Amino acid sequence: MTPHDHELIAPAGDRTSLLAALQAGADAIYFGAEGYNMRAASKSFGTDDFPDIAALCGRHGAKAYLALNTLICDRELDTVDDMVKAASEKGLDAVICWDQAVVDACRRNGMPFHLSTQASVSNYAAVRHYASLGANMIVLARELTLEQVEAITASIREDGLDLRIECFVHGAMCMAVSGRCFLSQDLFGRSANRGACMQPCRRRYRIVDPDDGKELTLDADTVMSPKDLCTLPFIDKLLAAGISGFKIEGRNRSPEYVGTTTACYRKALDFCLEHAEDANFREKYDAFAEKLEKKLETVYNRGFSSGFYFGRPIDAWTRQYGSLATERKTYIGTVTKYYPKAGIAQIRIHARRGLQLHDKLSIQGPTTGIVTISASSFRANDKPVSSAGRGDVVTIPSAKVRENDKVYVLEPVI
């Protein structure tokens, strides 16, 4: 297997995350369109953004995939067709979908399409059917084991189908089959199948006995909230199973999550491809993956599990509400100017927390992406200092950043 046989596919909920993914080595990015993607809470993009996205991905040698993977209503058919046509005309590489109306729109407009995991493709008969409709790639149901995935890819090779298989390798897992859940709709009137899930499954619950009113609070586990999928320890087995697309979940998550997870999986895949024939590969890779997993733990996560790849997960529920990340991000200010010849950023401190010597900074913006630096030395109000507070103007050595970029401190969670 060569690097050209696979794609690392990263999420982009906004332009900063898109740049973070590309800077971290993504082979492709996927993003949502306003109103028609499974992450309605992400900022998403409009058709006017398509040329810029296609050009930006092209400059990084990456592909751009548009996610139109919600259920579609009759009143939306014309708008969806216009969006697919715009994607085709403005240089995007494929549409990710599963509603037959979107599939038909792609076929009419000559737009390549990838089948979303929402279709729950779990067997080779379904694979053949969607291949006959023209699917270029199919994201298999998340509930399949590695053995089942490998059987499907073997059948594709045997029949000579012009089709690639994609699987999720990292990110949030849903308690419902392929994410087709009705809990949010029932409780809040916001449909997960329309991208508006309120995630009631992630919360703690109180059980009340209807006979005597006794109550129990389910506090040790969030009983409907699975841990996040993390395939880093066995990514080599996914490569060996014939998977072509390695997808990271997370269009609602932060730019640093996107950048960190993409960088870790980029390194893992490249290591496997470079050292696959080494006699002591397993030992070397396990040590390498352990370091990468520690890095993954610094950004948003609910704990990690292997998903369904080795069978039904047992005791793979989160132990608390929210993130278990080992680092937290605190906003402290914005970039007011950058001096390119000197390589100096000027930052105005807005937050009470301020800036301390040796702080780890993450500077983020829609044109910058993410720049991470250490505050090993800086000046406040044109004087060398070891700390700066609200209202101070700080100058600090930095790679290129831009006016109005936001500045955060990354610090360990104690």
C-alpha positions in Angstrom: 0.0 0.0 0.0 1.3 3.5 -0.9 0.3 6.9 0.5 -1.9 7.4 -2.6 -4.1 4.5 -1.7 -5.7 6.2 1.3 -7.1 9.5 2.4 -7.1 11.1 5.8 -10.4 13.0 5.9 -10.8 15.8 8.5 -13.8 17.8 9.6 -14.2 21.6 9.1 -16.9 23.5 10.9 -15.5 26.9 10.1 -12.6 28.4 8.1 -10.2 28.3 11.0 -10.8 24.6 11.4 -10.5 24.0 7.7 -7.0 25.6 7.7 -6.0 23.7 10.8 -6.9 20.5 9.1 -4.9 21.3 6.0 -1.9 22.6 7.9 -2.0 19.3 9.9 -1.8 17.2 6.7 -5.4 16.2 5.8 -5.7 14.6 2.4 -9.3 15.8 2.2 -11.7 17.9 4.3 -15.5 17.6 4.6 -17.7 20.5 5.6 -21.4 21.2 5.8 -23.7 23.6 3.9 -26.2 25.8 5.8 -29.3 23.8 6.5 -28.4 20.5 5.1 -25.7 18.8 7.2 -25.7 16.6 10.2 -23.9 19.2 12.3 -26.3 22.2 12.2 -24.6 23.8 15.2 -21.4 24.2 13.2 -21.1 27.5 11.4 -21.1 25.8 8.0 -20.6 27.4 4.7 -22.7 28.9 1.8 -22.4 28.4 -1.9 -20.4 31.7 -2.2 -17.7 30.0 -0.1 -17.3 27.0 -2.4 -14.7 28.6 -4.8 -12.5 29.7 -1.9 -12.7 26.3 -0.3 -11.8 24.5 -3.5 -8.9 26.8 -4.2 -7.5 26.6 -0.6 -7.7 22.8 -0.7 -6.1 22.7 -4.1 -3.2 24.7 -2.8 -2.6 22.1 -0.1 -3.1 19.2 -2.5 -6.3 18.2 -0.7 -9.8 17.4 -1.8 -13.0 19.2 -0.7 -16.2 17.2 0.1 -19.5 18.8 0.8 -21.8 17.1 3.4 -25.5 17.1 2.4 -26.3 14.2 4.6 -29.6 15.1 6.3 -33.1 14.0 5.4 -34.5 16.2 2.6 -38.1 17.5 2.5 -40.1 18.2 -0.7 -39.9 21.9 -0.3 -36.1 21.7 -0.3 -35.6 19.8 -3.5 -35.0 22.8 -5.8 -32.6 24.4 -3.3 -30.7 21.1 -2.9 -30.4 20.7 -6.6 -29.0 24.3 -6.9 -26.5 23.5 -4.2 -25.3 20.3 -5.9 -25.0 22.2 -9.2 -23.0 24.9 -7.5 -20.7 22.3 -5.9 -20.1 20.8 -9.3 -19.5 24.2 -11.1 -17.3 25.7 -8.3 -14.7 22.9 -8.1 -15.7 20.7 -5.1 -14.7 17.1 -5.4 -17.7 15.2 -4.1 -20.9 15.4 -2.1 -21.5 13.2 0.9 -25.2 12.2 1.1 -27.6 9.3 1.7 -31.1 10.7 0.9 -32.0 9.4 -2.6 -33.1 13.0 -3.6 -29.5 14.2 -3.2 -28.1 11.1 -4.9 -30.4 11.9 -7.9 -29.3 15.5 -7.9 -25.7 14.4 -8.0 -26.4 12.1 -10.9 -28.2 14.9 -12.8 -25.4 17.4 -12.3 -22.5 15.0 -12.9 -21.3 15.4 -9.4 -19.4 12.5 -7.7 -21.0 11.4 -4.5 -20.0 9.5 -1.4 -22.5 7.6 0.6 -22.9 8.7 4.2 -22.7 6.4 7.2 -26.4 7.5 7.7 -27.3 4.9 5.1 -26.1 2.1 7.5 -24.5 0.1 4.8 -23.7 -3.2 6.6 -23.4 -5.8 3.9 -22.0 -6.4 0.4 -25.4 -6.5 -1.3 -26.0 -2.9 -0.2 -22.5 -2.0 -1.4 -23.3 -3.4 -4.9 -26.6 -1.5 -5.0 -25.0 1.9 -4.2 -22.1 1.2 -6.5 -24.6 0.6 -9.3 -26.0 4.1 -8.6 -22.6 5.6 -9.1 -21.2 6.0 -5.5 -17.5 6.6 -5.6 -17.0 5.9 -1.9 -19.1 4.4 0.8 -18.8 5.2 4.5 -19.8 1.9 6.2 -22.0 1.7 9.2 -20.1 2.3 12.4 -21.5 -0.9 13.9 -19.4 -3.2 11.7 -16.4 -5.2 13.0 -13.0 -5.2 11.3 -13.7 -8.7 10.1 -16.9 -7.6 8.4 -15.2 -4.6 6.9 -12.4 -6.8 5.5 -15.0 -9.2 4.0 -16.6 -6.3 2.1 -13.4 -4.8 0.8 -12.3 -8.3 -0.3 -15.6 -8.7 -2.3 -15.1 -5.3 -3.9 -11.6 -6.4 -5.1 -12.9 -9.8 -6.3 -15.7 -8.2 -8.3 -13.5 -5.3 -9.6 -15.9 -2.6 -8.5 -14.6 1.0 -9.0 -15.4 1.9 -5.4 -13.6 2.8 -2.2 -14.5 2.1 1.4 -14.3 4.8 4.1 -14.7 4.3 7.9 -14.6 6.6 10.9 -11.4 6.4 12.9 -11.9 9.0 15.6 -14.5 11.0 17.4 -18.0 10.9 18.9 -20.0 7.8 18.9 -23.8 7.7 19.0 -26.0 5.3 21.0 -28.3 4.9 18.0 -27.6 2.9 14.9 -25.6 5.1 12.5 -26.8 8.1 14.4 -30.5 7.8 13.5 -31.8 8.8 16.8 -35.2 10.2 17.8 -34.6 11.2 21.4 -33.8 14.8 20.7 -36.9 15.1 18.5 -39.1 13.6 21.2 -37.8 15.7 24.1 -36.9 19.0 22.4 -38.5 19.0 19.0 -35.1 19.2 17.4 -34.3 16.3 15.0 -30.9 14.6 15.0 -31.8 13.5 11.5 -31.9 17.1 10.4 -28.6 17.9 12.1 -30.1 19.6 15.2 -29.4 17.0 17.9 -29.5 18.5 21.5 -27.5 15.4 22.7 -29.8 14.5 25.6 -27.9 11.2 25.7 -24.9 13.0 27.1 -26.6 14.1 30.3 -27.1 12.6 33.8 -30.6 11.3 34.7 -32.7 10.8 37.8 -34.8 7.6 38.1 -38.0 7.9 40.0 -40.0 5.0 41.4 -43.7 5.7 40.4 -45.0 3.8 43.4 -43.3 5.5 46.3 -41.5 8.4 44.7 -38.0 7.2 45.7 -35.3 8.6 43.5 -31.9 7.5 42.3 -29.4 9.7 40.4 -27.3 7.9 37.8 -24.1 9.7 38.6 -21.3 7.2 38.1 -22.0 6.8 34.4 -23.8 8.8 31.8 -25.6 5.7 30.7 -26.5 6.6 27.2 -23.2 8.5 26.3 -20.6 6.4 24.7 -16.9 7.1 24.9 -15.2 8.6 21.8 -13.9 6.3 19.1 -10.1 6.1 18.9 -8.4 3.7 16.4 -4.9 5.1 16.8 -3.6 1.9 18.7 -4.7 -0.3 15.8 -4.8 1.9 12.7 -2.5 -0.5 11.0 -5.3 -3.1 11.1 -7.6 -0.8 9.4 -5.1 -0.2 6.6 -4.7 -4.0 6.3 -8.5 -4.4 6.1 -8.5 -2.5 2.8 -10.0 0.8 4.0 -9.3 3.8 1.8 -10.8 6.7 3.6 -10.0 7.4 7.3 -12.5 9.9 8.6 -12.2 12.0 11.8 -15.5 13.1 13.3 -15.8 16.6 14.8 -17.3 19.5 12.7 -18.7 21.0 15.9 -15.4 20.8 17.7 -12.7 23.4 18.1 -9.9 24.2 15.6 -7.3 22.8 18.0 -9.2 19.6 18.2 -9.2 19.4 14.4 -5.5 20.3 14.1 -4.4 17.9 16.9 -6.4 14.9 15.8 -5.5 15.3 12.2 -1.8 15.7 12.9 -1.8 12.6 15.2 -3.5 10.4 12.6 -1.3 11.8 9.8 1.8 10.7 11.8 0.2 7.3 12.6 -0.7 6.5 9.0 2.6 7.7 7.7 4.5 5.6 10.3 2.5 2.5 9.3 3.2 2.9 5.6 6.9 3.6 6.2 7.6 0.8 8.7 5.0 -1.9 7.8 7.6 -4.4 6.7 9.9 -3.9 9.8 10.4 -7.1 11.8 9.6 -5.3 15.1 6.9 -3.2 13.7 4.3 -4.0 16.5 6.7 -3.0 19.3 7.8 0.2 17.5 4.3 1.3 16.6 2.8 0.6 20.0 5.4 2.9 21.6 4.8 5.5 18.9 1.0 5.3 19.2 1.1 5.7 22.9 2.8 9.1 22.6 0.3 10.2 20.0 -2.6 9.1 22.2 -1.3 11.3 25.0 -1.4 14.2 22.6 -5.0 13.3 21.6 -6.0 13.4 25.3 -5.1 17.1 25.4 -8.1 18.1 23.3 -11.8 17.5 23.7 -12.6 13.8 24.4 -15.0 11.7 26.5 -12.5 9.0 27.0 -11.6 6.5 24.3 -12.9 3.2 23.1 -12.3 0.9 20.0 -15.9 1.2 18.9 -17.3 -1.9 17.3 -14.2 -2.9 15.4 -13.5 -5.8 17.8 -17.1 -6.6 18.6 -19.8 -4.9 20.6 -18.3 -2.4 23.1 -18.6 -3.5 26.7 -18.6 -0.8 29.5 -17.6 1.9 27.0 -19.7 4.7 28.6 -18.4 8.0 29.7 -17.8 8.5 33.4 -18.7 12.2 33.6 -20.4 14.9 31.6 -18.3 16.9 29.2 -14.7 16.7 28.1 -11.9 14.8 29.7 -9.3 16.8 27.9 -6.0 17.2 29.8 -5.6 20.8 28.5 -8.0 23.7 28.7 -8.1 26.8 26.5 -8.6 30.3 28.0 -9.1 33.4 25.9 -6.8 36.3 26.8 -6.7 38.7 23.9 -6.4 39.5 20.2 -3.7 40.3 17.7 -3.6 44.0 16.8 -0.6 44.0 14.5 2.1 41.7 13.0 5.6 42.8 12.0 6.7 40.4 9.3 10.3 41.5 9.0 10.9 41.1 12.8 8.6 38.1 13.2 6.8 39.9 16.0 3.1 39.8 17.0 1.5 42.6 18.9 -1.3 41.4 21.2 -3.7 43.4 23.4 -4.6 41.5 26.6 -8.4 41.6 27.2 -8.9 39.0 30.0 -8.1 39.2 33.7 -6.1 36.0 33.5 -3.4 37.8 31.5 -0.2 36.4 30.2 2.6 34.7 32.1 6.2 33.8 31.2 6.3 30.4 29.5 2.6 30.2 28.8 1.7 28.0 25.8 -0.3 30.2 23.4 -2.7 29.2 20.6 -3.3 32.0 18.1 -6.3 31.2 15.8 -7.9 33.0 12.8 -9.8 32.3 9.6 -6.7 33.1 7.4 -4.1 32.0 9.9 -5.5 28.7 11.0 -3.6 27.8 14.2 -0.2 29.0 15.3 1.1 27.6 18.6 4.0 29.4 20.4 5.6 29.5 23.8 5.8 32.8 25.7 9.5 32.3 26.5 10.1 36.1 26.3 7.8 39.0 25.6 7.5 42.8 26.2 4.5 44.7 27.7 4.1 48.3 26.9 7.6 48.2 25.3 9.4 46.8 28.5 10.7 43.3 29.1 8.3 41.6 31.6 7.4 38.2 33.1 3.6 38.9 33.1 1.1 41.1 31.5 -2.5 42.0 32.5 -5.7 43.3 31.1 -5.2 46.4 28.9 -1.5 45.7 28.3 -0.1 45.6 24.8 2.3 42.8 24.4 4.9 42.1 21.7 6.1 38.5 21.3 8.1 36.5 18.6 5.7 34.5 16.5 5.1 32.9 13.1 2.9 34.9 10.8 -0.4 35.8 12.4 -3.0 38.5 11.5 -4.9 41.4 12.9 -8.0 40.3 14.9 -6.7 36.7 15.4 -7.8 35.4 18.8 -5.2 34.5 21.4 -5.7 31.7 23.9 -3.6 30.2 26.7 -3.4 26.4 26.7 -2.8 25.0 30.2 -3.0 21.7 32.0 -6.3 20.7 33.7 -5.5 20.0 37.3 
